[in-house]
Amino acid sequence: MSLKNRKEQRVARHKRIRRRISGTAERPRMAIFVSNRYMYVQFIDDVAGNTLASASTLKGGWKCNLEGAKALGEAAAQAAQAKGLKAIVVDRAGYKFHGRVKTIVESAVAAGLSISAKTEEA
């Protein structure tokens, strides 16, 4: 059975990615969702099934472009740090790692979050 459209292809990629990554209370999953109108970031503890922190362009009032993605990444990092989170696992939700998704992650890392276990220990 072949997948019919882009959305179904993205969902299949997301399921493949989610088999390998999972968030914990110490290192939550940074789930990114991008639509044409808004962008959302959630920090999720998959073990307990809780959302620890979140941020979105809907709440922040930014546009859904690269500048908005940069501001969203910084706001998400601040929200995570307010909850005491330092290290995260990135869940790109089946999107390619470029453009808005890459900008969100890079600005969150620049704001102080760690996505690598190696930099966390050093």
MODELLER restraints for C-alpha pairs under 7 A, 6 or more apart:
rsr = mdl.restraints
at = mdl.atoms
rsr.add(forms.Gaussian(group=physical.xy_distance, feature=features.Distance(at['CA:3:A'], at['CA:9:A']), mean=6.14, stdev=0.5))
rsr.add(forms.Gaussian(group=physical.xy_distance, feature=features.Distance(at['CA:10:A'], at['CA:94:A']), mean=4.92, stdev=0.5))
rsr.add(forms.Gaussian(group=physical.xy_distance, feature=features.Distance(at['CA:10:A'], at['CA:95:A']), mean=6.54, stdev=0.5))
rsr.add(forms.Gaussian(group=physical.xy_distance, feature=features.Distance(at['CA:11:A'], at['CA:94:A']), mean=6.41, stdev=0.5))
rsr.add(forms.Gaussian(group=physical.xy_distance, feature=features.Distance(at['CA:13:A'], at['CA:94:A']), mean=4.73, stdev=0.5))
rsr.add(forms.Gaussian(group=physical.xy_distance, feature=features.Distance(at['CA:14:A'], at['CA:93:A']), mean=4.79, stdev=0.5))
rsr.add(forms.Gaussian(group=physical.xy_distance, feature=features.Distance(at['CA:14:A'], at['CA:94:A']), mean=4.15, stdev=0.5))
rsr.add(forms.Gaussian(group=physical.xy_distance, feature=features.Distance(at['CA:22:A'], at['CA:29:A']), mean=6.26, stdev=0.5))
rsr.add(forms.Gaussian(group=physical.xy_distance, feature=features.Distance(at['CA:22:A'], at['CA:46:A']), mean=6.13, stdev=0.5))
rsr.add(forms.Gaussian(group=physical.xy_distance, feature=features.Distance(at['CA:23:A'], at['CA:29:A']), mean=4.27, stdev=0.5))
rsr.add(forms.Gaussian(group=physical.xy_distance, feature=features.Distance(at['CA:23:A'], at['CA:44:A']), mean=6.18, stdev=0.5))
rsr.add(forms.Gaussian(group=physical.xy_distance, feature=features.Distance(at['CA:23:A'], at['CA:45:A']), mean=4.94, stdev=0.5))
rsr.add(forms.Gaussian(group=physical.xy_distance, feature=features.Distance(at['CA:23:A'], at['CA:46:A']), mean=5.02, stdev=0.5))
rsr.add(forms.Gaussian(group=physical.xy_distance, feature=features.Distance(at['CA:23:A'], at['CA:47:A']), mean=6.97, stdev=0.5))
rsr.add(forms.Gaussian(group=physical.xy_distance, feature=features.Distance(at['CA:23:A'], at['CA:89:A']), mean=6.68, stdev=0.5))
rsr.add(forms.Gaussian(group=physical.xy_distance, feature=features.Distance(at['CA:24:A'], at['CA:45:A']), mean=4.75, stdev=0.5))
rsr.add(forms.Gaussian(group=physical.xy_distance, feature=features.Distance(at['CA:24:A'], at['CA:46:A']), mean=5.96, stdev=0.5))
rsr.add(forms.Gaussian(group=physical.xy_distance, feature=features.Distance(at['CA:24:A'], at['CA:47:A']), mean=5.82, stdev=0.5))
rsr.add(forms.Gaussian(group=physical.xy_distance, feature=features.Distance(at['CA:25:A'], at['CA:45:A']), mean=5.28, stdev=0.5))
rsr.add(forms.Gaussian(group=physical.xy_distance, feature=features.Distance(at['CA:27:A'], at['CA:87:A']), mean=5.27, stdev=0.5))
rsr.add(forms.Gaussian(group=physical.xy_distance, feature=features.Distance(at['CA:27:A'], at['CA:88:A']), mean=4.79, stdev=0.5))
rsr.add(forms.Gaussian(group=physical.xy_distance, feature=features.Distance(at['CA:27:A'], at['CA:89:A']), mean=6.51, stdev=0.5))
rsr.add(forms.Gaussian(group=physical.xy_distance, feature=features.Distance(at['CA:28:A'], at['CA:43:A']), mean=5.71, stdev=0.5))
rsr.add(forms.Gaussian(group=physical.xy_distance, feature=features.Distance(at['CA:28:A'], at['CA:44:A']), mean=5.27, stdev=0.5))
rsr.add(forms.Gaussian(group=physical.xy_distance, feature=features.Distance(at['CA:28:A'], at['CA:45:A']), mean=5.08, stdev=0.5))
rsr.add(forms.Gaussian(group=physical.xy_distance, feature=features.Distance(at['CA:28:A'], at['CA:88:A']), mean=5.17, stdev=0.5))
rsr.add(forms.Gaussian(group=physical.xy_distance, feature=features.Distance(at['CA:28:A'], at['CA:89:A']), mean=6.12, stdev=0.5))
rsr.add(forms.Gaussian(group=physical.xy_distance, feature=features.Distance(at['CA:29:A'], at['CA:43:A']), mean=5.43, stdev=0.5))
rsr.add(forms.Gaussian(group=physical.xy_distance, feature=features.Distance(at['CA:29:A'], at['CA:44:A']), mean=5.08, stdev=0.5))
rsr.add(forms.Gaussian(group=physical.xy_distance, feature=features.Distance(at['CA:29:A'], at['CA:45:A']), mean=6.59, stdev=0.5))
rsr.add(forms.Gaussian(group=physical.xy_distance, feature=features.Distance(at['CA:29:A'], at['CA:88:A']), mean=5.83, stdev=0.5))
rsr.add(forms.Gaussian(group=physical.xy_distance, feature=features.Distance(at['CA:29:A'], at['CA:89:A']), mean=4.69, stdev=0.5))
rsr.add(forms.Gaussian(group=physical.xy_distance, feature=features.Distance(at['CA:29:A'], at['CA:90:A']), mean=5.86, stdev=0.5))
rsr.add(forms.Gaussian(group=physical.xy_distance, feature=features.Distance(at['CA:29:A'], at['CA:91:A']), mean=6.32, stdev=0.5))
rsr.add(forms.Gaussian(group=physical.xy_distance, feature=features.Distance(at['CA:30:A'], at['CA:41:A']), mean=6.59, stdev=0.5))
rsr.add(forms.Gaussian(group=physical.xy_distance, feature=features.Distance(at['CA:30:A'], at['CA:42:A']), mean=5.63, stdev=0.5))
rsr.add(forms.Gaussian(group=physical.xy_distance, feature=features.Distance(at['CA:30:A'], at['CA:43:A']), mean=4.62, stdev=0.5))
rsr.add(forms.Gaussian(group=physical.xy_distance, feature=features.Distance(at['CA:30:A'], at['CA:44:A']), mean=6.55, stdev=0.5))
rsr.add(forms.Gaussian(group=physical.xy_distance, feature=features.Distance(at['CA:30:A'], at['CA:88:A']), mean=6.28, stdev=0.5))
rsr.add(forms.Gaussian(group=physical.xy_distance, feature=features.Distance(at['CA:30:A'], at['CA:89:A']), mean=5.83, stdev=0.5))
rsr.add(forms.Gaussian(group=physical.xy_distance, feature=features.Distance(at['CA:30:A'], at['CA:90:A']), mean=4.86, stdev=0.5))
rsr.add(forms.Gaussian(group=physical.xy_distance, feature=features.Distance(at['CA:30:A'], at['CA:91:A']), mean=5.63, stdev=0.5))
rsr.add(forms.Gaussian(group=physical.xy_distance, feature=features.Distance(at['CA:31:A'], at['CA:41:A']), mean=5.61, stdev=0.5))
rsr.add(forms.Gaussian(group=physical.xy_distance, feature=features.Distance(at['CA:31:A'], at['CA:42:A']), mean=5.17, stdev=0.5))
rsr.add(forms.Gaussian(group=physical.xy_distance, feature=features.Distance(at['CA:31:A'], at['CA:43:A']), mean=6.31, stdev=0.5))
rsr.add(forms.Gaussian(group=physical.xy_distance, feature=features.Distance(at['CA:31:A'], at['CA:90:A']), mean=6.56, stdev=0.5))
rsr.add(forms.Gaussian(group=physical.xy_distance, feature=features.Distance(at['CA:31:A'], at['CA:91:A']), mean=4.81, stdev=0.5))
rsr.add(forms.Gaussian(group=physical.xy_distance, feature=features.Distance(at['CA:31:A'], at['CA:92:A']), mean=6.47, stdev=0.5))
rsr.add(forms.Gaussian(group=physical.xy_distance, feature=features.Distance(at['CA:31:A'], at['CA:93:A']), mean=6.84, stdev=0.5))
rsr.add(forms.Gaussian(group=physical.xy_distance, feature=features.Distance(at['CA:32:A'], at['CA:40:A']), mean=5.83, stdev=0.5))
rsr.add(forms.Gaussian(group=physical.xy_distance, feature=features.Distance(at['CA:32:A'], at['CA:41:A']), mean=4.71, stdev=0.5))
rsr.add(forms.Gaussian(group=physical.xy_distance, feature=features.Distance(at['CA:32:A'], at['CA:42:A']), mean=6.74, stdev=0.5))
rsr.add(forms.Gaussian(group=physical.xy_distance, feature=features.Distance(at['CA:32:A'], at['CA:91:A']), mean=6.35, stdev=0.5))
rsr.add(forms.Gaussian(group=physical.xy_distance, feature=features.Distance(at['CA:32:A'], at['CA:92:A']), mean=5.59, stdev=0.5))
rsr.add(forms.Gaussian(group=physical.xy_distance, feature=features.Distance(at['CA:32:A'], at['CA:93:A']), mean=6.34, stdev=0.5))
rsr.add(forms.Gaussian(group=physical.xy_distance, feature=features.Distance(at['CA:33:A'], at['CA:39:A']), mean=5.77, stdev=0.5))
rsr.add(forms.Gaussian(group=physical.xy_distance, feature=features.Distance(at['CA:33:A'], at['CA:40:A']), mean=5.16, stdev=0.5))
rsr.add(forms.Gaussian(group=physical.xy_distance, feature=features.Distance(at['CA:33:A'], at['CA:41:A']), mean=6.53, stdev=0.5))
rsr.add(forms.Gaussian(group=physical.xy_distance, feature=features.Distance(at['CA:33:A'], at['CA:93:A']), mean=6.72, stdev=0.5))
rsr.add(forms.Gaussian(group=physical.xy_distance, feature=features.Distance(at['CA:34:A'], at['CA:40:A']), mean=6.48, stdev=0.5))
rsr.add(forms.Gaussian(group=physical.xy_distance, feature=features.Distance(at['CA:37:A'], at['CA:64:A']), mean=5.95, stdev=0.5))
rsr.add(forms.Gaussian(group=physical.xy_distance, feature=features.Distance(at['CA:38:A'], at['CA:57:A']), mean=5.62, stdev=0.5))
rsr.add(forms.Gaussian(group=physical.xy_distance, feature=features.Distance(at['CA:38:A'], at['CA:58:A']), mean=6.14, stdev=0.5))
rsr.add(forms.Gaussian(group=physical.xy_distance, feature=features.Distance(at['CA:38:A'], at['CA:64:A']), mean=5.53, stdev=0.5))
rsr.add(forms.Gaussian(group=physical.xy_distance, feature=features.Distance(at['CA:39:A'], at['CA:56:A']), mean=5.62, stdev=0.5))
rsr.add(forms.Gaussian(group=physical.xy_distance, feature=features.Distance(at['CA:39:A'], at['CA:57:A']), mean=5.52, stdev=0.5))
rsr.add(forms.Gaussian(group=physical.xy_distance, feature=features.Distance(at['CA:39:A'], at['CA:64:A']), mean=6.47, stdev=0.5))
rsr.add(forms.Gaussian(group=physical.xy_distance, feature=features.Distance(at['CA:40:A'], at['CA:55:A']), mean=6.04, stdev=0.5))
rsr.add(forms.Gaussian(group=physical.xy_distance, feature=features.Distance(at['CA:40:A'], at['CA:56:A']), mean=4.29, stdev=0.5))
rsr.add(forms.Gaussian(group=physical.xy_distance, feature=features.Distance(at['CA:40:A'], at['CA:57:A']), mean=6.65, stdev=0.5))
rsr.add(forms.Gaussian(group=physical.xy_distance, feature=features.Distance(at['CA:41:A'], at['CA:54:A']), mean=5.56, stdev=0.5))
rsr.add(forms.Gaussian(group=physical.xy_distance, feature=features.Distance(at['CA:41:A'], at['CA:55:A']), mean=5.32, stdev=0.5))
rsr.add(forms.Gaussian(group=physical.xy_distance, feature=features.Distance(at['CA:41:A'], at['CA:56:A']), mean=6.08, stdev=0.5))
rsr.add(forms.Gaussian(group=physical.xy_distance, feature=features.Distance(at['CA:41:A'], at['CA:76:A']), mean=6.69, stdev=0.5))
rsr.add(forms.Gaussian(group=physical.xy_distance, feature=features.Distance(at['CA:42:A'], at['CA:51:A']), mean=6.63, stdev=0.5))
rsr.add(forms.Gaussian(group=physical.xy_distance, feature=features.Distance(at['CA:42:A'], at['CA:53:A']), mean=5.90, stdev=0.5))
rsr.add(forms.Gaussian(group=physical.xy_distance, feature=features.Distance(at['CA:42:A'], at['CA:54:A']), mean=4.27, stdev=0.5))
rsr.add(forms.Gaussian(group=physical.xy_distance, feature=features.Distance(at['CA:42:A'], at['CA:55:A']), mean=6.57, stdev=0.5))
rsr.add(forms.Gaussian(group=physical.xy_distance, feature=features.Distance(at['CA:43:A'], at['CA:51:A']), mean=5.79, stdev=0.5))
rsr.add(forms.Gaussian(group=physical.xy_distance, feature=features.Distance(at['CA:43:A'], at['CA:52:A']), mean=5.45, stdev=0.5))
rsr.add(forms.Gaussian(group=physical.xy_distance, feature=features.Distance(at['CA:43:A'], at['CA:53:A']), mean=5.22, stdev=0.5))
rsr.add(forms.Gaussian(group=physical.xy_distance, feature=features.Distance(at['CA:43:A'], at['CA:54:A']), mean=6.12, stdev=0.5))
rsr.add(forms.Gaussian(group=physical.xy_distance, feature=features.Distance(at['CA:44:A'], at['CA:50:A']), mean=5.81, stdev=0.5))
rsr.add(forms.Gaussian(group=physical.xy_distance, feature=features.Distance(at['CA:44:A'], at['CA:51:A']), mean=4.44, stdev=0.5))
rsr.add(forms.Gaussian(group=physical.xy_distance, feature=features.Distance(at['CA:44:A'], at['CA:52:A']), mean=5.73, stdev=0.5))
rsr.add(forms.Gaussian(group=physical.xy_distance, feature=features.Distance(at['CA:45:A'], at['CA:51:A']), mean=6.27, stdev=0.5))
rsr.add(forms.Gaussian(group=physical.xy_distance, feature=features.Distance(at['CA:45:A'], at['CA:52:A']), mean=6.84, stdev=0.5))
rsr.add(forms.Gaussian(group=physical.xy_distance, feature=features.Distance(at['CA:53:A'], at['CA:79:A']), mean=6.04, stdev=0.5))
rsr.add(forms.Gaussian(group=physical.xy_distance, feature=features.Distance(at['CA:53:A'], at['CA:80:A']), mean=5.84, stdev=0.5))
rsr.add(forms.Gaussian(group=physical.xy_distance, feature=features.Distance(at['CA:54:A'], at['CA:76:A']), mean=6.40, stdev=0.5))
rsr.add(forms.Gaussian(group=physical.xy_distance, feature=features.Distance(at['CA:54:A'], at['CA:79:A']), mean=6.78, stdev=0.5))
rsr.add(forms.Gaussian(group=physical.xy_distance, feature=features.Distance(at['CA:55:A'], at['CA:72:A']), mean=6.83, stdev=0.5))
rsr.add(forms.Gaussian(group=physical.xy_distance, feature=features.Distance(at['CA:55:A'], at['CA:75:A']), mean=6.57, stdev=0.5))
rsr.add(forms.Gaussian(group=physical.xy_distance, feature=features.Distance(at['CA:55:A'], at['CA:76:A']), mean=5.25, stdev=0.5))
rsr.add(forms.Gaussian(group=physical.xy_distance, feature=features.Distance(at['CA:56:A'], at['CA:72:A']), mean=6.42, stdev=0.5))
rsr.add(forms.Gaussian(group=physical.xy_distance, feature=features.Distance(at['CA:57:A'], at['CA:63:A']), mean=6.72, stdev=0.5))
rsr.add(forms.Gaussian(group=physical.xy_distance, feature=features.Distance(at['CA:57:A'], at['CA:72:A']), mean=6.46, stdev=0.5))
rsr.add(forms.Gaussian(group=physical.xy_distance, feature=features.Distance(at['CA:62:A'], at['CA:68:A']), mean=5.03, stdev=0.5))
rsr.add(forms.Gaussian(group=physical.xy_distance, feature=features.Distance(at['CA:65:A'], at['CA:100:A']), mean=6.76, stdev=0.5))
rsr.add(forms.Gaussian(group=physical.xy_distance, feature=features.Distance(at['CA:66:A'], at['CA:100:A']), mean=5.52, stdev=0.5))
rsr.add(forms.Gaussian(group=physical.xy_distance, feature=features.Distance(at['CA:66:A'], at['CA:103:A']), mean=6.75, stdev=0.5))
rsr.add(forms.Gaussian(group=physical.xy_distance, feature=features.Distance(at['CA:69:A'], at['CA:100:A']), mean=5.59, stdev=0.5))
rsr.add(forms.Gaussian(group=physical.xy_distance, feature=features.Distance(at['CA:69:A'], at['CA:103:A']), mean=5.90, stdev=0.5))
rsr.add(forms.Gaussian(group=physical.xy_distance, feature=features.Distance(at['CA:69:A'], at['CA:104:A']), mean=5.09, stdev=0.5))
rsr.add(forms.Gaussian(group=physical.xy_distance, feature=features.Distance(at['CA:70:A'], at['CA:103:A']), mean=5.68, stdev=0.5))
rsr.add(forms.Gaussian(group=physical.xy_distance, feature=features.Distance(at['CA:70:A'], at['CA:104:A']), mean=5.48, stdev=0.5))
rsr.add(forms.Gaussian(group=physical.xy_distance, feature=features.Distance(at['CA:70:A'], at['CA:107:A']), mean=5.53, stdev=0.5))
rsr.add(forms.Gaussian(group=physical.xy_distance, feature=features.Distance(at['CA:72:A'], at['CA:104:A']), mean=6.43, stdev=0.5))
rsr.add(forms.Gaussian(group=physical.xy_distance, feature=features.Distance(at['CA:73:A'], at['CA:104:A']), mean=4.30, stdev=0.5))
rsr.add(forms.Gaussian(group=physical.xy_distance, feature=features.Distance(at['CA:73:A'], at['CA:105:A']), mean=6.24, stdev=0.5))
rsr.add(forms.Gaussian(group=physical.xy_distance, feature=features.Distance(at['CA:73:A'], at['CA:107:A']), mean=5.02, stdev=0.5))
rsr.add(forms.Gaussian(group=physical.xy_distance, feature=features.Distance(at['CA:73:A'], at['CA:108:A']), mean=4.54, stdev=0.5))
rsr.add(forms.Gaussian(group=physical.xy_distance, feature=features.Distance(at['CA:74:A'], at['CA:107:A']), mean=5.66, stdev=0.5))
rsr.add(forms.Gaussian(group=physical.xy_distance, feature=features.Distance(at['CA:74:A'], at['CA:108:A']), mean=5.19, stdev=0.5))
rsr.add(forms.Gaussian(group=physical.xy_distance, feature=features.Distance(at['CA:74:A'], at['CA:111:A']), mean=5.80, stdev=0.5))
rsr.add(forms.Gaussian(group=physical.xy_distance, feature=features.Distance(at['CA:76:A'], at['CA:108:A']), mean=6.77, stdev=0.5))
rsr.add(forms.Gaussian(group=physical.xy_distance, feature=features.Distance(at['CA:77:A'], at['CA:108:A']), mean=5.07, stdev=0.5))
rsr.add(forms.Gaussian(group=physical.xy_distance, feature=features.Distance(at['CA:77:A'], at['CA:111:A']), mean=6.12, stdev=0.5))
rsr.add(forms.Gaussian(group=physical.xy_distance, feature=features.Distance(at['CA:77:A'], at['CA:112:A']), mean=6.92, stdev=0.5))
rsr.add(forms.Gaussian(group=physical.xy_distance, feature=features.Distance(at['CA:77:A'], at['CA:113:A']), mean=6.30, stdev=0.5))
rsr.add(forms.Gaussian(group=physical.xy_distance, feature=features.Distance(at['CA:86:A'], at['CA:113:A']), mean=5.18, stdev=0.5))
rsr.add(forms.Gaussian(group=physical.xy_distance, feature=features.Distance(at['CA:86:A'], at['CA:114:A']), mean=6.05, stdev=0.5))
rsr.add(forms.Gaussian(group=physical.xy_distance, feature=features.Distance(at['CA:87:A'], at['CA:113:A']), mean=5.81, stdev=0.5))
rsr.add(forms.Gaussian(group=physical.xy_distance, feature=features.Distance(at['CA:87:A'], at['CA:114:A']), mean=4.55, stdev=0.5))
rsr.add(forms.Gaussian(group=physical.xy_distance, feature=features.Distance(at['CA:87:A'], at['CA:115:A']), mean=5.73, stdev=0.5))
rsr.add(forms.Gaussian(group=physical.xy_distance, feature=features.Distance(at['CA:88:A'], at['CA:114:A']), mean=6.20, stdev=0.5))
rsr.add(forms.Gaussian(group=physical.xy_distance, feature=features.Distance(at['CA:88:A'], at['CA:115:A']), mean=5.18, stdev=0.5))
rsr.add(forms.Gaussian(group=physical.xy_distance, feature=features.Distance(at['CA:89:A'], at['CA:115:A']), mean=5.84, stdev=0.5))
rsr.add(forms.Gaussian(group=physical.xy_distance, feature=features.Distance(at['CA:114:A'], at['CA:120:A']), mean=6.49, stdev=0.5))
